C-alpha cells in the first residue's frame, strides 16, 4: 500500500484527482497482475527450474535419483564459508512446501576463528 501512495504522489502530486481509483483498489489490481506474472508452485518434482531467475552460478546441482530430487543453491562465498566452518546447523522448512516436495533444508555454518579450524 505504501508503494501505491508513493507512486501516486510522484506521478500526480498532492492534488485531488476524482478520476483516480482508490489506492486500496490500485494496490489490489497491482498484486493480481504481479501474482499472474510468476509461475505457480510446482505440484510434483518434475518442474522446470528456470535459471534465468537465479543469480549467475547460484545453481550448484539439480540431482534426480530414485524418484527424489535435490536442488543445491549457493553462492561461491557461501560454499567457502561452509567449507571452513567448524559446525553446521541444518534448519528445515516444512509448512511452506506443497505436493510431493516434502522438505526444504538450509545449512547455516557456525562462524569460527581461524585458529579453531582443524587444518
Secondary structure as the mmCIF struct_conf table of DSSP 4:
data_model
#
loop_
_struct_conf.conf_type_id
_struct_conf.id
_struct_conf.beg_label_comp_id
_struct_conf.beg_label_asym_id
_struct_conf.beg_label_seq_id
_struct_conf.end_label_comp_id
_struct_conf.end_label_asym_id
_struct_conf.end_label_seq_id
HELX_RH_AL_P HELX_RH_AL_P1 UNK A 2 UNK A 12
TURN_TY1_P TURN_TY1_P1 UNK A 13 UNK A 14
BEND BEND1 UNK A 15 UNK A 15
TURN_TY1_P TURN_TY1_P2 UNK A 18 UNK A 19
BEND BEND2 UNK A 20 UNK A 20
HELX_LH_PP_P HELX_LH_PP_P1 UNK A 21 UNK A 22
HELX_RH_AL_P HELX_RH_AL_P2 UNK A 23 UNK A 37
BEND BEND3 UNK A 38 UNK A 38
HELX_LH_PP_P HELX_LH_PP_P2 UNK A 39 UNK A 42
BEND BEND4 UNK A 43 UNK A 44
TURN_TY1_P TURN_TY1_P3 UNK A 45 UNK A 46
HELX_RH_3T_P HELX_RH_3T_P1 UNK A 51 UNK A 53
BEND BEND5 UNK A 54 UNK A 54
TURN_TY1_P TURN_TY1_P4 UNK A 56 UNK A 57
STRN STRN1 UNK A 59 UNK A 65
TURN_TY1_P TURN_TY1_P5 UNK A 66 UNK A 67
STRN STRN2 UNK A 68 UNK A 73
HELX_RH_AL_P HELX_RH_AL_P3 UNK A 76 UNK A 84
BEND BEND6 UNK A 86 UNK A 86
STRN STRN3 UNK A 88 UNK A 93
TURN_TY1_P TURN_TY1_P6 UNK A 95 UNK A 96
TURN_TY1_P TURN_TY1_P7 UNK A 99 UNK A 100
STRN STRN4 UNK A 104 UNK A 109
HELX_LH_PP_P HELX_LH_PP_P3 UNK A 110 UNK A 111
HELX_RH_3T_P HELX_RH_3T_P2 UNK A 114 UNK A 116
BEND BEND7 UNK A 117 UNK A 117
#
